[in-house]
């Protein structure tokens, strides 16, 4: 708990995982809603939303995680150079 309050460990990577699952669920519901509604663009548009949303959410979350991994690796390098 102390490491979270003094920013020794990052909390955001854990939150990004939850955000990914929320975005994935939103993509699935939006895609299915567009596929089977008369107001939406039809089956192919819904399929595009479903696939594009899932891939887009994954890419966005992976890019955020990469930033935090870069930070972790830089911290390791800084600790090695301090010794």
N, C-alpha and C positions, 0 to 999 in steps of 0.2 A: 504494500500500500504506500509505503514511503517513496518508493521509486516512481510511482505515478504522480504524487504530489510535488516532487522535486524534479520532474521531467527527466529522470534517468532512463525510464522506459517509455515507449510510445503507446498511447492508447488508441490512436486513430487507425492503425492497421487492423485492430480487432473490430472496430466499428465498420471499416470498409467491407469486411466480409458480410456483415449483416445488411449493409446497403446494397451489396451485389445481389443478395437473395431477394430483397424487396424490389429492386429494379427488374430482376428476372421474372418475378411473379407479375409485376405490372405489365411487362412486355407480353407475357403469355395471355393475360386477361384482355389486354388491348387488342392483340392479334386475333384471339378467338371472337371477341366482340365485333371486330370489323368483318371477320369471315362470315358470321352468321346473322348479321343485321341487315335490314333492307336499306338503312340510311347510310351505311358505310360504303366503302369502295368495292366491296366484293371479296370473293375468296382469295384471289391472287394478292390483293392489297393487304388483306389480313395476314396472309402467309409471309409477305414481305415485312410487315410490322413485327411479326413473331420472330422471324429469323434475324432481321436487321437489329431489332431491339436486344435480342439475346447476345448477338456478337458485339454490338456497340457497348452494352453494359459491361461485358467481360473485358473488352479492350480498355475502357475508361478506368475500371477498377484495377486492372493490371498495371496501367501506367502510374496510378497513385501508389500502388504497392512498391513499384520499382523505385520511386523517389525515396521511400522510407528505407528500402534495402541499401540504396546508395548511402544514405545517412548512417546506417548501421556499419557499413564497411568503412566509411570515413572515420567513424569513431574508433574502430579497431586499429586502423592505421595510425591514428593520433595516439592511441594508448601504447602502441609498439614504439613509436618515436620518442615518447616520454621516458621510456625505460632506459 
